[in-house]
Amino acid sequence: MRNQKPPFEITNQIIDYVAEIAELVGRLTASPLLSTNPTLRRANRIRTIHGSLAIEQNTLSLEQVTAVLNGKHVLAAPKDIAEVKNAYEIYERLDELDPYSVDDLLTAHGIMTRRLVEESGVFRSRPVGVVDNEGHVLHFGTLPQYVPDLVMELLDWTKTSEVHMLIRSCVFHYELELIHPFADGNGRVGRLWHTLLLSKWNPAFAWLPVESIIHDRQQEYYAAINASNDAGESTVFIEFMLSAIKASLVEVINTSRGMSDGKMDKVTLRWNKIQEYLKTHDYIMNADVRELCGVSAATANRILAGLVVNSKLIKYRKNGHWVYKSLI
């Protein structure tokens, strides 16, 4: 059994992030738009589900996820469609879950993986190696006989610790991935529970698409997990997650401000998303615009062509594909 307190340090960077996030949350809650606009909330919820599942190799685009949740027929693998429906169901029940209950954690896993994995809603019974999206082994999960006690110990620490919830929720997320309590679905449940913990601190977090930001910065996400594994403590992961939470808040505040002012039209919103994407990527492709904006391939082409005409993007060929770089 490990020590009661999971190992991590509170760095100056972490303190700065907590202060910045607290200020941003204050600005967000001062605007009633997120809490009163069901369209914006649903759009963010769909982005959350798409982002979290895409990290786990779900092939559905944002447009397809939206179609599935609108009851439309989508030509895709039944497993991928089931993952979307299951994830939406449990996110919709977020306010019913006790973030410190092992029974609720198992219930959430059961819904998230219903009819998809053999050991659904129960802790795994076999040893497991944890791999990233490229198949590299990150570490070996806790031996199955120790999993229940370690998860209960982690939940108890998360409930009783006096550390700020912003930090505590990041520690929980990392430590759950380290224990790797389930045969499958650990990442999805970890990100869900992170959102649940944050939503108990401030309800606005139930509607923030943090998972979408993680998906956009997926390599950084795995690199932070790797670095924390190597260090034997979660400090690097905490810093990364706080930066993702901050980015999510900034994006939603900017969108909310534009919508409330009536000044930000669809074109501007799409350009803002593309600009954010290009901050962490060398170029953008049609498929990326489809996912970011939830549009068809033809609409994505029109968006990109318009930005080229307006001298915001430059178009060139790379590896046989048309890609676009920012001129701004």
C-alpha positions as CSV (number, residue, x, y, z in Angstrom):
1,M,0.0,0.0,0.0
2,R,1.3,3.4,-0.9
3,N,1.4,6.5,1.4
4,Q,-1.9,8.2,1.8
5,K,-0.7,11.4,0.0
6,P,0.1,10.9,-3.7
7,P,3.5,12.3,-4.6
8,F,3.6,15.8,-6.3
9,E,5.0,19.3,-5.8
10,I,3.1,22.6,-5.9
11,T,5.3,24.7,-8.2
12,N,5.2,28.4,-8.9
13,Q,3.8,27.5,-12.3
14,I,0.9,25.6,-10.7
15,I,0.2,28.4,-8.3
16,D,0.1,30.9,-11.2
17,Y,-2.3,28.6,-13.2
18,V,-4.6,28.2,-10.2
19,A,-4.8,32.0,-9.8
20,E,-5.4,32.6,-13.5
21,I,-8.1,29.9,-13.7
22,A,-9.9,31.2,-10.6
23,E,-9.9,34.7,-12.3
24,L,-11.2,33.2,-15.6
25,V,-13.9,31.2,-13.8
26,G,-15.1,34.4,-12.1
27,R,-15.3,36.1,-15.5
28,L,-17.2,33.2,-17.0
29,T,-19.7,32.9,-14.1
30,A,-20.3,36.7,-14.3
31,S,-21.7,36.1,-17.8
32,P,-25.0,34.2,-17.7
33,L,-24.6,32.9,-21.3
34,L,-23.1,29.5,-20.6
35,S,-25.7,28.6,-17.9
36,T,-28.6,30.0,-19.9
37,N,-27.8,29.0,-23.5
38,P,-28.7,25.3,-24.0
39,T,-27.3,25.4,-27.6
40,L,-23.8,26.4,-26.4
41,R,-23.9,23.9,-23.5
42,R,-24.9,21.1,-25.8
43,A,-22.2,22.0,-28.4
44,N,-19.6,22.0,-25.7
45,R,-20.8,18.6,-24.3
46,I,-20.6,17.1,-27.8
47,R,-17.1,18.5,-28.2
48,T,-16.2,17.0,-24.9
49,I,-17.4,13.6,-25.9
50,H,-15.8,13.7,-29.3
51,G,-12.4,14.8,-27.8
52,S,-12.3,12.2,-25.1
53,L,-13.3,9.4,-27.4
54,A,-11.0,10.5,-30.3
55,I,-8.0,10.2,-27.9
56,E,-8.9,6.5,-27.6
57,Q,-9.0,6.0,-31.4
58,N,-12.7,6.5,-31.9
59,T,-13.0,7.3,-35.7
60,L,-16.1,9.5,-35.7
61,S,-15.7,13.1,-36.6
62,L,-17.3,15.9,-34.6
63,E,-19.9,16.2,-37.3
64,Q,-20.7,12.4,-37.1
65,V,-20.8,12.5,-33.3
66,T,-23.3,15.4,-33.5
67,A,-25.4,13.4,-36.0
68,V,-25.4,10.3,-33.8
69,L,-26.6,12.3,-30.8
70,N,-29.3,13.9,-33.0
71,G,-30.6,10.5,-33.8
72,K,-29.4,10.4,-37.4
73,H,-28.0,7.4,-39.2
74,V,-24.2,7.4,-39.4
75,L,-22.2,5.0,-41.5
76,A,-19.5,3.9,-39.0
77,A,-18.3,1.0,-36.9
78,P,-21.1,0.0,-34.4
79,K,-18.5,0.0,-31.6
80,D,-17.6,3.7,-32.3
81,I,-21.3,4.6,-32.4
82,A,-22.0,2.7,-29.1
83,E,-19.0,4.6,-27.4
84,V,-20.6,7.9,-28.3
85,K,-24.1,7.0,-27.0
86,N,-22.6,5.5,-23.8
87,A,-20.4,8.5,-23.2
88,Y,-23.3,11.0,-23.7
89,E,-25.5,9.1,-21.3
90,I,-23.0,9.2,-18.4
91,Y,-22.0,12.9,-19.1
92,E,-25.7,13.7,-19.0
93,R,-25.9,12.1,-15.5
94,L,-22.9,13.9,-14.2
95,D,-24.8,15.8,-11.5
96,E,-26.1,12.5,-10.1
97,L,-22.6,11.1,-9.4
98,D,-20.8,11.3,-6.1
99,P,-17.2,11.9,-7.0
100,Y,-15.9,10.1,-3.9
101,S,-18.0,6.9,-4.3
102,V,-16.3,3.8,-5.5
103,D,-19.8,2.4,-6.4
104,D,-20.5,5.5,-8.6
105,L,-17.1,5.1,-10.2
106,L,-17.9,1.5,-11.2
107,T,-21.4,2.5,-12.3
108,A,-19.9,5.2,-14.6
109,H,-17.4,2.7,-16.1
110,G,-20.3,0.3,-16.6
111,I,-22.3,2.8,-18.6
112,M,-19.2,4.1,-20.5
113,T,-18.2,0.6,-21.6
114,R,-21.7,-1.1,-21.7
115,R,-21.7,-4.0,-24.3
116,L,-18.2,-3.0,-25.3
117,V,-15.8,-4.8,-22.9
118,E,-16.0,-8.1,-21.0
119,E,-15.3,-6.6,-17.6
120,S,-17.7,-3.6,-17.7
121,G,-18.5,-1.9,-14.4
122,V,-15.9,-4.0,-12.4
123,F,-12.3,-3.7,-11.6
124,R,-10.0,-5.7,-13.9
125,S,-9.1,-9.3,-12.9
126,R,-5.8,-9.5,-14.9
127,P,-2.5,-7.7,-15.1
128,V,-2.2,-5.1,-17.8
129,G,0.4,-3.0,-19.6
130,V,-0.5,0.6,-20.3
131,V,0.3,1.8,-23.9
132,D,0.0,5.2,-25.6
133,N,-1.7,5.8,-29.0
134,E,1.4,4.6,-30.9
135,G,1.6,1.3,-28.9
136,H,4.5,2.3,-26.7
137,V,4.3,0.8,-23.2
138,L,4.0,3.7,-20.7
139,H,4.0,1.5,-17.6
140,F,2.5,-1.6,-16.1
141,G,-0.7,-1.1,-14.1
142,T,-1.1,-2.1,-10.5
143,L,-1.5,-5.8,-9.9
144,P,-5.3,-6.6,-9.9
145,Q,-5.4,-7.8,-6.2
146,Y,-4.3,-4.3,-5.0
147,V,-6.6,-2.2,-7.3
148,P,-9.7,-2.0,-5.1
149,D,-7.9,-0.8,-2.0
150,L,-5.7,1.7,-3.9
151,V,-8.8,3.2,-5.7
152,M,-10.6,3.6,-2.4
153,E,-7.5,5.1,-0.8
154,L,-7.2,7.6,-3.7
155,L,-10.9,8.6,-3.5
156,D,-10.5,9.1,0.3
157,W,-7.5,11.3,-0.2
158,T,-9.3,13.3,-2.9
159,K,-12.2,13.8,-0.5
160,T,-10.3,14.8,2.5
161,S,-7.3,16.7,1.2
162,E,-7.1,20.4,1.8
163,V,-5.2,21.0,-1.5
164,H,-7.1,23.2,-4.0
165,M,-9.6,21.2,-6.1
166,L,-8.0,22.4,-9.3
167,I,-4.8,20.6,-8.2
168,R,-6.6,17.7,-6.4
169,S,-8.6,16.8,-9.5
170,C,-5.4,16.6,-11.7
171,V,-3.7,14.4,-9.1
172,F,-6.7,12.1,-9.1
173,H,-6.7,11.9,-12.9
174,Y,-3.0,11.0,-13.0
175,E,-3.2,8.5,-10.2
176,L,-6.2,6.7,-11.6
177,E,-4.4,6.3,-14.9
178,L,-1.3,5.0,-13.0
179,I,-3.4,2.4,-11.1
180,H,-5.3,1.6,-14.4
181,P,-8.1,-0.1,-12.5
182,F,-10.2,-1.3,-15.5
183,A,-9.5,-3.7,-18.4
184,D,-10.5,-0.9,-20.8
185,G,-11.9,2.7,-20.6
186,N,-9.4,4.0,-18.0
187,G,-8.7,7.2,-20.0
188,R,-12.4,7.9,-20.6
189,V,-13.3,7.4,-17.0
190,G,-10.3,9.4,-15.7
191,R,-11.3,12.4,-17.9
192,L,-14.9,12.1,-16.9
193,W,-14.1,12.0,-13.2
194,H,-11.7,15.0,-13.6
195,T,-14.7,16.9,-15.0
196,L,-17.0,15.6,-12.3
197,L,-14.6,16.8,-9.5
198,L,-14.1,20.2,-11.1
199,S,-17.9,20.6,-11.5
200,K,-18.3,20.1,-7.8
201,W,-16.0,23.0,-7.3
202,N,-17.8,25.1,-9.9
203,P,-20.8,23.9,-11.9
204,A,-19.6,25.6,-15.0
205,F,-16.9,22.9,-15.5
206,A,-19.7,20.4,-16.3
207,W,-20.0,22.3,-19.6
208,L,-16.4,23.1,-20.4
209,P,-14.9,21.1,-23.3
210,V,-11.5,20.4,-21.6
211,E,-11.4,17.0,-23.2
212,S,-11.4,18.8,-26.6
213,I,-8.4,20.8,-25.7
214,I,-6.6,17.6,-24.5
215,H,-7.4,16.0,-27.9
216,D,-5.9,19.0,-29.7
217,R,-2.8,18.6,-27.6
218,Q,-2.8,14.8,-27.4
219,Q,1.0,14.3,-27.8
220,E,1.6,16.8,-24.9
221,Y,-0.9,14.8,-22.8
222,Y,1.0,11.6,-23.3
223,A,4.3,13.3,-22.8
224,A,3.1,14.7,-19.5
225,I,2.1,11.3,-18.4
226,N,5.4,9.8,-19.4
227,A,7.4,12.6,-17.7
228,S,5.4,12.1,-14.5
229,N,5.9,8.3,-14.7
230,D,9.7,8.9,-15.1
231,A,9.7,11.3,-12.2
232,G,7.6,9.1,-9.9
233,E,5.2,12.0,-9.2
234,S,2.5,13.9,-11.0
235,T,3.8,17.5,-11.0
236,V,4.4,17.7,-14.8
237,F,0.9,16.2,-15.5
238,I,-0.7,18.7,-13.1
239,E,1.0,21.6,-14.9
240,F,-0.2,20.3,-18.3
241,M,-3.8,19.7,-17.2
242,L,-4.0,23.2,-15.6
243,S,-2.8,24.7,-18.9
244,A,-5.5,22.8,-20.8
245,I,-8.2,23.9,-18.3
246,K,-7.0,27.5,-18.7
247,A,-7.1,27.2,-22.5
248,S,-10.6,25.8,-22.4
249,L,-11.8,28.6,-20.2
250,V,-10.3,31.3,-22.5
251,E,-11.9,29.7,-25.5
252,V,-15.4,29.5,-24.0
253,I,-15.1,33.1,-22.6
254,N,-14.2,34.4,-26.0
255,T,-17.0,32.5,-27.7
256,S,-19.5,33.7,-25.0
257,R,-18.4,37.3,-25.3
258,G,-18.8,37.2,-29.1
259,M,-22.2,35.7,-28.8
260,S,-23.4,38.0,-26.2
261,D,-22.1,41.1,-28.0
262,G,-23.7,39.8,-31.2
263,K,-20.4,40.8,-33.0
264,M,-18.8,37.4,-33.6
265,D,-20.3,35.7,-36.6
266,K,-19.8,32.1,-37.7
267,V,-16.8,33.0,-39.9
268,T,-15.0,34.7,-37.0
269,L,-15.7,31.8,-34.7
270,R,-14.3,29.3,-37.2
271,W,-11.2,31.4,-37.8
272,N,-10.6,31.6,-34.1
273,K,-10.7,27.8,-33.8
274,I,-8.3,27.5,-36.7
275,Q,-6.0,30.0,-35.2
276,E,-6.0,28.1,-31.9
277,Y,-5.3,24.9,-33.7
278,L,-2.3,26.4,-35.6
279,K,-0.7,27.6,-32.3
280,T,0.1,23.9,-31.6
281,H,0.3,22.5,-35.2
282,D,2.5,23.4,-38.2
283,Y,-0.4,23.3,-40.6
284,I,-4.0,22.4,-40.9
285,M,-5.9,20.1,-43.4
286,N,-9.5,19.7,-44.6
287,A,-10.0,16.8,-42.1
288,D,-8.9,19.0,-39.2
289,V,-11.3,21.8,-40.1
290,R,-14.1,19.2,-40.4
291,E,-13.5,18.1,-36.8
292,L,-12.9,21.6,-35.4
293,C,-16.0,23.2,-36.9
294,G,-18.3,20.2,-37.3
295,V,-18.7,20.7,-41.0
296,S,-18.7,18.6,-44.2
297,A,-15.6,18.2,-46.4
298,A,-17.1,20.6,-48.9
299,T,-17.8,23.3,-46.3
300,A,-14.3,22.8,-44.9
301,N,-12.9,23.5,-48.4
302,R,-15.0,26.6,-48.7
303,I,-13.8,27.9,-45.3
304,L,-10.1,27.3,-46.2
305,A,-10.5,28.8,-49.6
306,G,-12.1,31.9,-48.1
307,L,-9.2,32.3,-45.7
308,V,-6.7,31.9,-48.5
309,V,-8.5,34.6,-50.5
310,N,-8.5,36.9,-47.4
311,S,-4.7,36.3,-47.0
312,K,-5.1,34.6,-43.6
313,L,-3.8,31.3,-44.8
314,I,-1.4,30.1,-47.5
315,K,-2.1,26.8,-49.4
316,Y,0.6,24.3,-50.4
317,R,1.2,20.6,-51.0
318,K,2.8,18.3,-48.4
319,N,3.1,14.6,-48.9
320,G,0.6,14.7,-51.7
321,H,-2.0,16.6,-49.7
322,W,-3.2,20.2,-49.6
323,V,-2.3,21.8,-46.3
324,Y,-2.6,25.4,-45.0
325,K,-0.3,27.6,-42.9
326,S,-1.2,30.9,-41.2
327,L,0.0,34.1,-42.7
328,I,-1.0,36.1,-39.6
